Amino acid sequence: MQIDVGIINYNGGLELSECVGSLLAQSVPVRVLVFDNASTDDSIAQLRKKNLDCKIIESSKNLGYAGACNGLLENMDSDIQVLCNMDLEFDPTWAENLLRCFERHPEAGSVASLVMEKSGVVNAVGVRFGADLFAKNEASGLDISEADVREKEVFGCYGAVMSFRKSAAVAAGKMDASFFLFFEETEWYFRHNLAGFKTVFCPEAKVYHERSMTTVRYSPRKLFYSERNRLRTAVRLLPLADVLKLPLQGFVRYLNMAKGGVPGQSGDGKKLSKVSICVALAKAWLQALVMLPDELVIRKKYRKKFGNVGAKVREILDAYPIENR
């Protein structure tokens, strides 16, 4: 099996070239593609200067993460395909271990890598959900010695690096480019599950990740996109009775989060305020409401394609609930 690896780049700087270099240094060969999302830095010029063996696709405008993923999917034809961030370093045996896992699990549509920091802190093992589709990365922030990193079935791949069979991607369909940022891979992996494709977590397929290089942690912008797109996905997938509970569930969750305090600053050092966070949340709910007619059309389309979506999604949520620890 051959692997096509597509990298989404936006102002990746030297990180992009280092990511490509780590892929070209794999113990088994991989084909590398780079989709540049109208970067304003010299990351592509630096990549070309290093003369690394990869295909570069340049967009005249920023299509967002989902739009860039779709652009890469149109250019990939291998049986095993990968979509990933540019701020990654792949362990030299990552591709070899990934292929072995696909071979061990012919029933799996995707194989999730172990995404972690070099310090040993885990980014994610899998994804878990609340009743309102609030998503939480399993084992995020834990030292690898404390995390459950055995090979097991999980909901789907962590968005920083998604590895899947071409057949699974075709069955799920394209990502929704209107999401632009955040929750697009989660909505996509719900469709993978609805189409009957499972994901297996492979602890030997290691990837090192510098988190949130493009999108700043704790920023109102990140909060806006993640909440808006979560709500849009919930309208598409949840049973109608559960959709009606979303406002109350959201209010309770925000209240509980507020009790923990608001971070004093975002990941880029900018001061955060309760007002900016409330404005981002209000904007997210308002836009989701404006988009409601379109989401109901998609809801009907999914039910026609995948059958009893509500019941199937409830089974998924029951299988991967958020656990208190």
N, C-alpha and C positions, 0 to 999 in steps of 0.2 A: 504493500500500500504506500502511495505517495502522499505527502502532506503539503497543502497550500496554506501558508500563514499570511494573513492580511493584517497590516498595522495601520491603525488610524492615527494620523499625525496632525497636531495643531500646536505650532510654536514649541516643538519638542527639543530644540537646541541640540546639544551633543548627546542627550539621552536617546534620541532617535537612532543615530549612527551606532551607538553602543548596543541598542536593542537588536538592530539588524545584524551587527557583528556576532552577537551571542547566538543568533539563529543560524548563521552561516557556519558556526563552529560546532554544530551538533554532531553527535556520533553517527547519525544517519542523515542523509541529505534532505533538505526541505526547500521548497520554492517560496521565495519571499516577495510579497507585494506591499507597497506603501501607498496609502491614499492620503494625500495632503489636503486638509480642509481649509484652503485659502490662508495658510500661515502668513504672518507678517514678519517673522524672523528669518534667519538664514539657514534653518535646519535642513532644507532640501539641498541648498547649495553645498553645505558641509557634507551631506550624504554623497552627492555626486563627486565631490572632491576626493573622497576616500575610495571611489571607484568600486564600491561593494556591489556584488551580483544580486540585484533586485529590480523588480519592475516598479516604476514610479507613475502614479496616476495623480494628476493635479486638477483640483476643482477650482473654478473661478470664484466660487462663493462657499461660505461655511454651511455645510448641509447638516451639521449636528452629528452626533455619534451614530444614530440610527441611519441617517442618510448616507454617511460614509461607509457603514457596514454593508448597506445595499449595493453601493458602488463596487465594493470589493467582491461581494458574492457574484456579481455579474461577470467578474473577471477570473473567477476560480473554477476549476473543473476537476480537481482531484477528488477521490472518494472520501478522504479525510480533510476537513477544512477547519481553519482556526481564524478567529477574529480577536484582536488584542489591542491594548494601549501601547503607546510608544515608550512609556516610562518603566519598562520591564527588562529584567535580565534573566535569560533562560539558562537553567542548569545544563551542562553539556550533554547529559543523557536524557533530557526532558522528552524529546521526540521519540527516542527509542523506547522509553518506558510507556509513553502514551500509546504508541502502536501496539505494544504487547498487551496493554489493558483492553484496547479495542478487540484484539484477537481473542482474549480470554472471555470477552462478553459480546458475542455477536448479536445479542438481543438489544444492546445498548445503542441509543442514538447519539449520545454524547459521553465524553469522559472529562470530568472536572479535575483540573490541576490543583496541587497544593500551592496556594499563593501566600507568600510570607515575606517578612522582612529578614534581612541577613542576621539580625540580632536574635532571631528565633521566635519573634512575635508573629502570630498567624493573622492574616487578613480575613480569610474565610475558608471554611470547609464545605459548607452548604448554605442554603437560605431557608429561613423559617418565617412563619407568617402569623399575624394576629387575625381576628375574625373580619377586620375591615381591610385586609390585604396589606397592612403595615408590615414591611419586610425588615428582617434583621439577619445579618450575616452570622452564621453559626461559628462559634469559637473565635470571633473577632476580638483581637486584643489579648488573647491568651498566649502564654508561652507554649511552644510546641509540646513540651513535656506534660502540659495540663490538658491539652486538646485531644479529642477523639479523632485520630488521624488514621484509623484503619480503613481498608477498602470497603466501601459500602455504597448503597444506593442513596442518592440525594435528589433534591427537587430539580436542580439545574446548575449550570456553570456560573461562577462568579463573573461579573461583567468585564473585569480586567483582562480575562483570557478565556475564550469560549471555544472548545474543540468538539466537533460534531461530524457525523456522516452527512454527505451531500444529500442523501435520501431524506434525512430528518429535516434539513433546512428547506428542501423543496416541499415537504408535507406541511411544515409550519407556515410557509409563505414568507414574504419580505417583512422586515421590521417596519414599524410605523414611524416614518420619517417626521411626522408632525409632533412627535414627542420631543424631538431635538436633543434633549439631555435627560438622563435618569429614568429609570424604571422601564426603558425600552427593552432591555434584555430579559427582565422579569416577565413582562407581558408576552414576549416572544417565547420564553420557556414554558409558560402556561400552555401556549399553543402546541409546543413539542409534546407535552404531557397529554393534552387532549387528542393529539394524533396518534397516541400510543407508544411514543418513544421515551425511554427512561435514560437517566444519567447516572453514571458510576463515578465515584470519587476515587482518584488514584494518588495515593500519598507519595509515590516514587517520582511522579511527574512534577518536579519542583520548579517554581517560578518566583523570582524575587521582585518585589513591587515597591516603588516609592509612591505612597498613596496620595491621591488627589493633586497631581501636578498641574493638570489643566483647570480643574474646578476646585475652588478653595473650600476647605472643610469649614463647616458651620456658617457658611455665607448665606445671606437671604436669597441669593440667586439659586443656590443649590436647593434650599428648602422649597422655594416656589416650584421649580420643575419637578422635584420628587413628589411633592404633595399633589400637584395638579395631575400628574400622570398616574399616580396611584388611584386617584378618584376616577379618572377616565377608565382605567382598567377594571376597577370595581364595578362600574356601571355595565361594562361589557360582559363580565364573567359571573358575578354573584347572583344568586336567586333574588328575585325582586324584593322579597321580604327583608333580605339582608341589605339591599341597596338603601331601603328606607331608613335603616338604622344608622347609616353612615354619619349624619350630622351629630347625633348624640354620642356615638363612639369616638368621633373626632374630638368633640369638646372634652370628654373625659380623659382622653389620652393627652391632649394639650395641657390640661390642668395638672395631670400627674407629672408631665415633663417639666412644667413650670416650677413645681415644688423642688425639683432638683437644681434649680437655678439656671440662669442664662449665661453661657460662656462670655467672658469679658471681651474677647476679640476673636475674629475669624482666623483661619489658618495663615492668612497673609499679613496678620498683625493689625488689621483695621478694627476699630472699636465697634462692638455690637451693642444694640439697644433693644429693649422689649418692643419699642415702637416699630423698628425695622422688621423684626420677626413677625409681629402681628400683621403688618402691612403685606408681607410676603405670603402669609397664610390666607389673608382675606382675598388677595389677588388670585391665588391658586384656586380657591373655591369659586370665585366669580367666573374665572375663565372656564373651569370645569362645567359650571352651570350653563354658560353660553354654548359650550360644545355638546351639551346633552342631546339635542336632536340627532347629531351625527353619530354619537356613541350608541344611541338606540338602534340606528340602522346597522352599525357594525355588530351589535349584540344579536340582532336577527340573523345576520350573515353567518356568525359563528355557530349559532344553533342549527342552521341549515347544514353547515359543513361538518360539525363535530358531534351533533346529537344533543343529548341532555347536558349542556354545559354546566348549569348550576349544580347538579348532583355530582358531576365529576370534579368540579372545583372544590366542593365541600369535602370530598374524599381526599383531595390533595392537601387541603388545609389541615385536616385531621391527621394526615400522615406526617406533616412537617410543622407542628405548632411551635410557637415561641415558648421556650422553657425558662422558668425563673431559676436563677442560680445565685 
